[in-house]
Every structure is written in C-alpha cells, then in structure tokens.
Amino acid sequence: MVSPFPVKNDAVVGGVEGVAFYLAKALKSLGVNVEVIVPNAQSYGINKIEIKLNNDIPVHYLPTSGIMPISVKNLMILPELESYLSKQNYDLLHSQGVATWALASCKPAVLTIHGINELDTLFRGNKILAKIRSNVIRVTEGRQRSSVRNIIAINPYVKKFISKRHAGSVWDIPNPVSDTYFEVKRNAVQGRIAYIGTVMPRKNQMSFIRGFSRFAQRHLEAEVIFAGSGENSEYAIQCRRVASSLGLSERVKFVGSLSVGELQSLLSTCDFAALFSQQETAPLSISECMAAGVPFVSSGICGIPYMIKNYDTGIVASGNEDDDIASALEIIYSLDREKMSNSSREVAKNLYSSARVACETLHVYESILNK
C-alpha cells in the first residue's frame, strides 16, 4: 500500500492516513501480508529511508527529492518511488489517493480516489492562481486517473470525475473507520456541537460561526467545539475575531488536532456534529460520527448527501451560507436526536466497519490478480 501513514498508533492526522491505517490493520487480520510505503517522508520529519513497525505492519518511509510542493510532486511519477518499488517483492500495489503512485508500479495496481484535487485547490491561496492550478491539475490528474485500470470509488460522487474513456474496472467501497468508534458511550451534553476538520477556508468555519450566532441567541446552552489542525492559522485568528465580535468567545472553542482517543472522548459528549464545507468528497469525520452515534448536520454538497440520510441519521441543509446554517441547526435541534443516534450507528455498521471494508477490498485484490 502506498499512502500517508501515521508514525504512531494513535496519532492519525488527516482522513487518508486514518483510512490507510484502519484498512491495513483489518487486511492483516484477514491474513493479507500488508506493507506500506510512505512517499514524501520529509513531511514526517524523516530524511532518510526508514522502516518502522506499526501494529506489526512494516511501514517504509521514503524521502523524495525536489523542493516543489507535495501537491505538485504528486502529479509526477517519483523516480525514488519507482526505483524503490522495483526492488520490493509484492503481488499488487494499492495507492491511496494519488494516481501517479499506482502508475509507478510495474505490477497490478488499484487506486482509491479520496479527493478531487482540482476542486480542493480552488480554496487555497490567491483565487486567480488557484484557478490556473485547478485547470492544470484537472487535465493532468484527469488523464492519470483514466490511465489506472482499477479504481475504488469511496462515494458515488467520485465517479463524476472518472473519464468516460476509462476502460478498466470501478468498485464501490466506502472508507473504513476504526472499530473503536462503535464502542463510544454516549453521554451527550445538550447543545454541544462538534465541528471536525482542518481550520481553513474550504471547511468554512467562519460562515458556521455566523450562522451559529443566530442559533445561539435562541439557545443559550449551545456551544461549538472546532477540532482539527490549523487552530493557530491566520484564518483561525479571523474566525476568533468574528466569534468575539458576535459575543461568542466563551461559546466557540478551538481545541486543535486530537488523537483518536481524544476525539472519541469529545464525541461522547456531543449532542450532534456539523460540517458546512464548500468542497468535500466523503469526509471521514461523518463516518466516524455515525459510528459513534452522533447525528450530523451538513451542507448538501458533493458526496455528503450520499452519506447522510436526511431526517434519519442527520440533516442535509440546502446550502452552506449563514442563513442555511442557522436554519439547519434549528431543524436538527427540534428532532429526536436519540433516534437519529441509533440509526446512525446501524447504518455505519453496515457500511463503514473495518472488517466489512477489508473483506470487500480483498475481493477487489483477488479479482485483479485472477484476471
């Protein structure tokens, strides 16, 4: 498996890291001999090839050369990765999220598409430059996705970005969550809302604070806890200023990136969770909250409507602007959230348990190798 991967067991940062970690462990429990290669290991503070064990899974941390951003590197086949793979003894390569990693393999390969990079990049930096970057990525990455014969789509939304010229196979398999989320004991505090995700414009925390302010005027017990990295970024500082100007400093908290255990402790006390991003594919935070029995309210964009059953496991809002947010919060607050909690767990067990996802993934491996 070629993927980002945590250095420590409980130190998962980012959705793809978590997915790879949970899937690798579950595949190993099925008897699959899994090894992981992590390109661009410099981002982990590792500057020479190192092999570490994580849950008895060998993880190869591979530094790659060049001073260009990782997002640019991922558009090219990395010579170090191609060379390193040629020396490994493996039957099949599974690339998590990056098409060029799959194309670097001379053996059969499968790509799981996690994000739509050409859309994500529209929310990074200068808008004009972001649009230029987006167009370049759309052409380059679009071709690369089409060149990978075997693709796993984590959400029906992903299929919109697989070219009609793609001549290979596509399997529908959602991302797994850690089984420990199903063990979370609920002790919800009324009005406590979790908002999980990196603090950045694409995740839209600022609009949420403004929409929340209208909700909070009518519900004095309400508070929101933002969990995710970037809590000290310029955007986070702006968010705090907005909260302060609205008199919400004591009711809007930024707690930074949490370990899996810390996040589960937070979710155990939350009434419901929210996410009103401007672009998403299939947020792992939604799957994790559902497994923990936490109802979810979110904007109905991109892949999110495929995850939330409206008025059953949560609320899908009509948009992600201030008024949409305030209205959606009022709606979920008026409903039977305990019933939603039970429904969320049941749906999550049927879709996101690591054992189930690993079995489906192993079937894909066997189908590819038996062709």
Disulfide bonds with the S-S distance in Angstrom:
none
